[in-house]
């Protein structure tokens, strides 16, 4: 393969799993530089998302975290194979909450609200600085009544962000304040943004991320006791907007949100009767809401309290759903019925999905430990790395000590003893 162009090698390697790619880094320096490069990391992620490959299901119980490979033939097995996943947060019972999953990164927390951004594929994590909840504010007139989190990706700044909304109530039935703080993985710090002008009514209902925004189900004020508004926080401009919902004649239902293949899902839960699952095929366009399927009480074992869509099958004809934290089953979109329950599940669990990736938990540092200056052009960084590792040894054997500078795609290699007579290489 040494005679193949790097572009062709990249197209071949992007089909491998993350753990296999980590081994491939040891093949040669060119392969290591290729796999570590930001372009290949994005190529590998894009291939996984586009082909629905390298997808995993996480099952969290009160004391353990398990995972299994997503497979269309999963239902044909007598019992699924669950492997334990060792997370990086200290916890006396090993239990964690998943606050969000984006591009292979998981945002997790433990019972004492320690938070970490974790890539289980490359076994790297970053602990988020602790942000205590202010128990009382305004001279004791308001106290923190509920708080929720969200985790998403800001494509404008190429940054991953953790969002915490702490709602303070008291001092009057309609009086509340939702304080919003954002942690930037790139800047490694918390900061406060504009308050959210809605009331969070569901404790622990964390934000759902898609199309550059986090989404929550909220109410107008604490007095209403009804969460019937879907609000989006755009992580690029850090502003709020309402998301228009599907049109319903009977509005006597509870709202849940989900994600299927990058599309926002709207779940209308008529408790004890049925759950309708809608999908927004074109984000932000109300007319694109399409009813995907409906599950009636008689189709499930036990009471129909909740449903959570997890993933399409590779054929697109079935949807894997979680029912009441008790079952995983396939819903057949053509036959419009639940097809199979997956055997071997824990007694009670919460399910999430993540895709394998090489995304770093330190945006300013790559797999090999190189640090990128925030103001440095990524092209210059990659060019400098290639020159320092592959071209510089050759020139040093001729000219001795050299200095490398990159600017706008040009590589300047300068001898220390005649800086005024430096030469330029254009690659």
C-alpha positions as CSV (number, residue, x, y, z in Angstrom):
1,X,0.0,0.0,0.0
2,X,3.1,2.3,0.2
3,X,2.6,3.1,-3.5
4,X,-1.0,4.2,-3.1
5,X,-1.8,8.0,-2.7
6,X,-2.6,9.1,0.8
7,X,-6.1,10.1,-0.3
8,X,-6.8,6.5,-1.4
9,X,-5.4,5.1,1.8
10,X,-7.6,7.5,3.8
11,X,-10.7,6.2,1.9
12,X,-9.7,2.7,2.9
13,X,-8.8,3.4,6.5
14,X,-12.0,5.4,7.2
15,X,-14.0,2.2,7.1
16,X,-12.2,0.7,10.1
17,X,-13.2,0.9,13.7
18,X,-11.5,3.3,16.1
19,X,-9.6,0.7,18.0
20,X,-8.2,-0.7,14.7
21,X,-7.2,2.8,13.6
22,X,-5.3,3.3,16.9
23,X,-3.3,0.2,16.0
24,X,-2.7,1.4,12.4
25,X,-1.0,4.5,13.8
26,X,2.0,2.3,14.6
27,X,2.4,1.1,11.0
28,X,4.4,4.2,9.8
29,X,4.9,7.9,10.4
30,X,2.9,8.9,7.3
31,X,0.0,6.7,8.5
32,X,0.2,8.1,12.0
33,X,0.1,11.7,10.6
34,X,-2.8,10.8,8.4
35,X,-4.9,9.2,11.1
36,X,-4.1,12.0,13.6
37,X,-5.0,14.7,11.1
38,X,-8.3,16.6,11.6
39,X,-9.4,15.9,8.0
40,X,-9.2,12.2,8.5
41,X,-11.0,12.4,11.9
42,X,-13.9,14.2,10.1
43,X,-13.8,11.7,7.2
44,X,-14.0,8.7,9.5
45,X,-16.9,10.3,11.4
46,X,-18.8,11.2,8.2
47,X,-18.4,7.7,6.8
48,X,-19.7,6.2,10.1
49,X,-22.8,8.5,10.2
50,X,-23.6,8.2,6.4
51,X,-23.4,4.4,6.5
52,X,-24.9,3.9,10.0
53,X,-21.8,1.9,10.9
54,X,-19.8,1.8,14.2
55,X,-22.9,2.5,16.2
56,X,-23.2,1.3,19.8
57,X,-26.0,1.1,22.3
58,X,-25.2,2.0,25.9
59,X,-27.3,0.4,28.7
60,X,-27.1,2.1,32.1
61,X,-28.3,0.4,35.2
62,X,-28.1,1.6,38.8
63,X,-24.7,0.1,39.3
64,X,-23.2,-0.7,35.8
65,X,-22.7,0.6,32.3
66,X,-22.9,-1.9,29.5
67,X,-22.6,-1.5,25.7
68,X,-23.3,-3.6,22.7
69,X,-22.7,-3.3,19.0
70,X,-25.7,-2.2,17.0
71,X,-26.6,-5.0,14.6
72,X,-29.7,-5.6,12.5
73,X,-29.4,-9.4,13.2
74,X,-29.4,-8.7,17.0
75,X,-32.9,-10.1,17.3
76,X,-31.9,-13.4,15.8
77,X,-29.6,-14.2,18.7
78,X,-30.8,-16.2,21.7
79,X,-29.1,-13.6,24.0
80,X,-27.2,-10.4,23.2
81,X,-23.6,-9.9,24.3
82,X,-23.3,-7.1,26.8
83,X,-19.8,-5.8,27.6
84,X,-19.1,-3.7,30.6
85,X,-17.8,-0.1,30.0
86,X,-15.5,1.4,32.6
87,X,-16.2,5.1,32.7
88,X,-13.7,7.7,34.1
89,X,-15.8,9.2,36.9
90,X,-15.4,8.0,40.5
91,X,-18.7,6.8,41.9
92,X,-19.4,4.4,44.8
93,X,-21.9,2.4,42.8
94,X,-20.4,2.9,39.3
95,X,-23.7,4.5,38.1
96,X,-23.7,7.5,35.8
97,X,-26.1,9.7,33.8
98,X,-25.5,10.5,30.2
99,X,-26.2,14.2,29.6
100,X,-25.7,14.0,25.9
101,X,-24.0,12.2,23.0
102,X,-22.5,14.0,20.0
103,X,-20.1,12.8,17.3
104,X,-18.7,10.0,19.5
105,X,-18.3,12.1,22.6
106,X,-20.4,11.4,25.7
107,X,-21.1,14.0,28.4
108,X,-21.5,12.1,31.7
109,X,-22.1,12.9,35.3
110,X,-22.2,10.9,38.6
111,X,-24.4,11.2,41.7
112,X,-22.4,14.2,43.1
113,X,-22.6,16.1,39.7
114,X,-19.1,15.6,38.6
115,X,-19.1,16.0,34.8
116,X,-16.8,14.7,32.2
117,X,-16.6,14.8,28.4
118,X,-15.5,11.3,27.4
119,X,-14.7,9.5,24.2
120,X,-14.9,5.8,25.1
121,X,-13.6,4.7,21.6
122,X,-10.1,6.2,22.3
123,X,-10.4,6.1,26.1
124,X,-9.8,9.7,26.6
125,X,-11.8,12.1,28.8
126,X,-11.7,15.7,30.2
127,X,-13.3,16.6,33.6
128,X,-15.4,19.7,33.4
129,X,-14.7,22.3,36.2
130,X,-17.2,22.0,39.0
131,X,-20.0,24.5,38.9
132,X,-21.9,24.6,42.2
133,X,-25.6,25.3,42.3
134,X,-26.5,28.5,44.1
135,X,-29.0,27.3,46.7
136,X,-30.4,30.8,47.4
137,X,-30.3,34.1,45.7
138,X,-31.6,37.6,46.2
139,X,-31.1,37.6,49.9
140,X,-32.9,34.3,50.4
141,X,-36.1,35.1,48.5
142,X,-35.3,32.6,45.6
143,X,-34.0,29.1,45.7
144,X,-32.9,26.6,43.0
145,X,-35.9,24.4,42.2
146,X,-34.7,22.4,39.2
147,X,-31.7,22.2,36.9
148,X,-31.1,20.4,33.6
149,X,-28.2,19.9,31.2
150,X,-27.5,19.6,27.5
151,X,-24.4,18.7,25.4
152,X,-23.9,19.7,21.8
153,X,-21.6,20.9,19.0
154,X,-21.1,24.4,17.9
155,X,-20.0,24.1,14.2
156,X,-19.4,27.9,13.9
157,X,-16.5,27.7,16.4
158,X,-15.7,24.0,16.0
159,X,-16.4,23.6,19.8
160,X,-18.3,21.2,22.0
161,X,-20.4,22.8,24.7
162,X,-22.1,21.7,28.0
163,X,-25.1,23.8,28.9
164,X,-26.6,24.0,32.4
165,X,-30.0,25.6,33.1
166,X,-30.6,26.3,36.8
167,X,-34.1,27.5,37.5
168,X,-34.7,29.6,40.6
169,X,-38.2,30.1,42.0
170,X,-39.9,31.7,45.0
171,X,-41.2,35.2,45.9
172,X,-44.4,34.8,43.9
173,X,-46.2,32.1,41.9
174,X,-45.2,33.5,38.5
175,X,-41.8,34.6,39.6
176,X,-38.9,32.5,38.3
177,X,-35.5,32.9,36.7
178,X,-33.7,30.4,34.5
179,X,-29.9,31.1,34.7
180,X,-28.0,29.5,31.8
181,X,-24.3,28.8,31.8
182,X,-22.2,27.3,29.0
183,X,-18.9,25.4,29.3
184,X,-16.7,25.5,26.2
185,X,-14.5,22.5,25.7
186,X,-12.1,24.5,23.6
187,X,-11.7,27.4,26.1
188,X,-12.1,25.1,29.1
189,X,-14.2,27.5,31.1
190,X,-17.8,28.3,32.1
191,X,-19.6,31.6,31.3
192,X,-23.1,32.9,31.6
193,X,-25.3,33.6,28.6
194,X,-28.8,35.2,28.3
195,X,-31.5,33.8,30.6
196,X,-34.0,31.4,29.1
197,X,-37.4,33.0,29.2
198,X,-39.3,29.7,29.8
199,X,-39.9,27.5,32.8
200,X,-38.3,24.1,33.1
201,X,-40.9,21.7,34.6
202,X,-39.2,18.3,34.1
203,X,-36.2,17.8,36.4
204,X,-33.6,15.6,34.7
205,X,-35.0,16.0,31.2
206,X,-31.8,16.9,29.4
207,X,-31.5,18.7,26.1
208,X,-31.8,16.9,22.8
209,X,-29.2,18.0,20.2
210,X,-29.6,18.2,16.5
211,X,-29.0,20.8,13.7
212,X,-26.7,22.9,15.9
213,X,-29.3,23.4,18.7
214,X,-30.3,21.9,22.0
215,X,-34.0,21.3,22.6
216,X,-36.1,21.1,25.8
217,X,-39.8,20.8,26.5
218,X,-40.7,23.8,28.7
219,X,-43.7,25.8,30.0
220,X,-44.6,29.5,30.0
221,X,-44.4,29.8,33.8
222,X,-44.4,27.6,37.0
223,X,-48.1,28.3,37.5
224,X,-49.2,26.5,34.3
225,X,-47.8,23.1,35.3
226,X,-48.0,22.2,31.6
227,X,-44.9,21.7,29.5
228,X,-46.2,22.3,26.0
229,X,-43.5,24.4,24.3
230,X,-40.4,23.1,22.5
231,X,-37.6,25.6,22.8
232,X,-34.3,25.5,21.0
233,X,-31.0,27.0,22.1
234,X,-28.8,27.6,19.0
235,X,-25.2,26.9,20.1
236,X,-23.7,29.0,17.3
237,X,-25.5,32.3,18.2
238,X,-26.5,31.3,21.8
239,X,-30.1,32.5,21.4
240,X,-33.5,30.9,21.9
241,X,-36.4,30.2,19.6
242,X,-39.5,28.1,19.7
243,X,-39.9,25.1,17.4
244,X,-43.3,24.8,15.8
245,X,-45.0,21.5,16.6
246,X,-47.2,19.1,14.5
247,X,-50.8,20.1,14.3
248,X,-53.1,18.1,16.7
249,X,-56.8,18.3,17.4
250,X,-56.6,16.5,20.7
251,X,-53.8,18.1,22.7
252,X,-54.3,16.1,25.9
253,X,-50.8,14.5,25.8
254,X,-47.3,14.8,27.2
255,X,-44.4,15.8,25.0
256,X,-41.1,14.0,24.8
257,X,-38.3,14.6,22.3
258,X,-35.9,12.3,20.5
259,X,-33.5,11.9,17.6
260,X,-33.5,9.6,14.7
261,X,-30.7,9.7,12.1
262,X,-30.1,13.4,12.9
263,X,-33.7,14.4,12.7
264,X,-35.7,15.9,15.6
265,X,-38.5,13.6,16.9
266,X,-41.7,14.7,18.6
267,X,-43.4,12.1,20.8
268,X,-47.0,12.7,21.7
269,X,-47.7,10.5,24.7
270,X,-51.4,9.9,25.4
271,X,-50.7,8.1,28.8
272,X,-52.1,4.6,28.9
273,X,-53.5,4.8,25.3
274,X,-50.8,5.3,22.7
275,X,-47.6,7.2,21.7
276,X,-47.3,8.9,18.4
277,X,-43.8,9.4,17.0
278,X,-43.3,12.3,14.6
279,X,-40.2,13.2,12.7
280,X,-39.2,16.6,11.3
281,X,-37.6,15.8,7.9
282,X,-36.6,19.3,7.2
283,X,-35.5,21.1,10.3
284,X,-37.3,24.3,11.1
285,X,-40.1,23.6,8.5
286,X,-43.4,22.9,10.3
287,X,-44.9,21.3,7.1
288,X,-42.1,18.7,7.2
289,X,-43.4,17.1,10.3
290,X,-44.4,13.5,9.4
291,X,-46.0,10.9,11.6
292,X,-43.6,8.0,11.5
293,X,-45.5,5.4,13.6
294,X,-47.8,4.9,16.6
295,X,-47.6,2.3,19.4
296,X,-50.8,1.4,21.2
297,X,-51.1,0.1,24.8
298,X,-52.0,-3.4,23.6
299,X,-48.8,-3.8,21.6
300,X,-46.5,-3.7,24.7
301,X,-46.1,-5.8,27.8
302,X,-47.0,-3.8,30.9
303,X,-48.1,-0.1,31.0
304,X,-47.2,2.2,28.2
305,X,-45.5,5.0,30.1
306,X,-42.8,6.0,27.7
307,X,-41.0,5.3,24.4
308,X,-37.6,6.3,23.1
309,X,-36.6,5.9,19.5
310,X,-32.9,5.0,19.3
311,X,-32.0,4.1,15.7
312,X,-33.1,3.0,12.3
313,X,-32.1,-0.4,11.0
314,X,-29.7,-0.2,8.1
315,X,-32.5,-1.0,5.7
316,X,-34.5,1.8,7.1
317,X,-37.6,-0.4,7.5
318,X,-37.4,-0.7,11.2
319,X,-36.8,1.4,14.3
320,X,-35.2,0.3,17.5
321,X,-37.1,1.6,20.5
322,X,-36.8,1.5,24.2
323,X,-40.0,0.9,26.2
324,X,-40.4,2.0,29.8
325,X,-36.7,1.4,30.6
326,X,-37.6,-2.3,30.4
327,X,-37.4,-3.5,26.8
328,X,-35.6,-3.0,23.6
329,X,-37.7,-3.9,20.5
330,X,-37.9,-3.4,16.8
331,X,-40.9,-1.5,15.3
332,X,-41.6,-2.6,11.7
333,X,-42.5,0.5,9.7
334,X,-44.1,-1.5,6.8
335,X,-46.2,-3.8,8.9
336,X,-46.9,-1.0,11.5
337,X,-46.3,-3.2,14.5
338,X,-43.7,-4.2,17.1
339,X,-41.8,-7.0,15.6
340,X,-39.4,-8.5,18.1
341,X,-38.2,-7.9,21.7
342,X,-34.5,-8.2,22.1
343,X,-33.7,-10.9,24.7
344,X,-31.0,-10.7,27.4
345,X,-31.6,-7.1,28.6
346,X,-31.1,-6.0,32.2
347,X,-34.2,-5.8,34.5
348,X,-34.2,-2.1,34.3
349,X,-32.0,0.3,32.2
350,X,-31.7,3.5,30.3
351,X,-30.5,3.3,26.7
352,X,-28.5,5.8,24.7
353,X,-26.5,5.6,21.5
354,X,-23.1,6.7,20.4
355,X,-21.0,6.4,17.2
356,X,-17.3,5.5,17.3
357,X,-15.1,8.4,16.5
358,X,-11.5,9.7,16.9
359,X,-12.8,13.2,18.1
360,X,-10.4,14.5,20.7
361,X,-11.7,15.7,24.1
362,X,-9.1,18.5,23.8
363,X,-9.9,20.4,20.6
364,X,-6.5,22.1,20.8
365,X,-4.6,18.8,21.0
366,X,-4.5,15.8,18.6
367,X,-4.1,12.1,19.2
368,X,-0.3,12.4,19.2
369,X,-0.3,15.2,21.8
370,X,0.4,18.1,19.4
371,X,-1.1,21.4,20.6
372,X,-2.7,23.8,18.2
373,X,-2.7,27.5,18.7
374,X,-6.2,28.9,18.6
375,X,-5.1,31.5,16.0
376,X,-3.1,29.0,13.8
377,X,-4.6,28.0,10.5
378,X,-5.2,24.2,10.6
379,X,-3.6,23.9,7.1
380,X,-0.5,25.6,8.5
381,X,-0.5,23.3,11.6
382,X,-0.7,20.1,9.4
383,X,1.9,21.4,7.0
384,X,4.3,22.3,9.9
385,X,3.8,18.8,11.4
386,X,4.6,17.1,8.1
387,X,7.7,19.2,7.5
388,X,9.0,18.7,11.1
389,X,8.6,15.0,11.0
390,X,9.5,14.1,7.4
391,X,11.3,16.9,5.6
392,X,13.3,18.5,8.4
393,X,15.6,15.5,9.1
394,X,16.7,15.6,5.5
395,X,17.5,19.3,5.5
396,X,19.1,19.2,8.9
397,X,21.6,16.6,7.5
398,X,22.6,19.2,5.0
399,X,22.3,22.6,6.6
400,X,22.4,21.9,10.4
401,X,20.0,23.7,12.7
402,X,16.8,24.9,11.1
403,X,13.6,26.8,12.0
404,X,10.2,26.1,10.5
405,X,7.4,28.7,10.0
406,X,4.2,28.2,8.2
407,X,1.9,30.9,6.8
408,X,-1.0,30.6,4.3
409,X,0.0,27.2,3.1
410,X,3.7,28.3,2.5
411,X,6.5,26.6,4.5
412,X,9.5,28.7,5.4
413,X,12.6,26.7,6.5
414,X,15.3,29.0,7.8
415,X,18.9,28.4,8.8
416,X,19.8,29.9,12.2
417,X,23.2,31.1,10.9
418,X,21.8,33.1,7.9
419,X,18.3,34.2,8.8
420,X,18.5,37.1,6.4
421,X,19.3,34.6,3.6
422,X,16.5,32.1,4.4
423,X,14.8,30.2,1.6
424,X,11.2,29.2,1.0
425,X,9.6,25.9,0.0
426,X,6.2,26.0,-1.7
427,X,4.4,22.7,-1.4
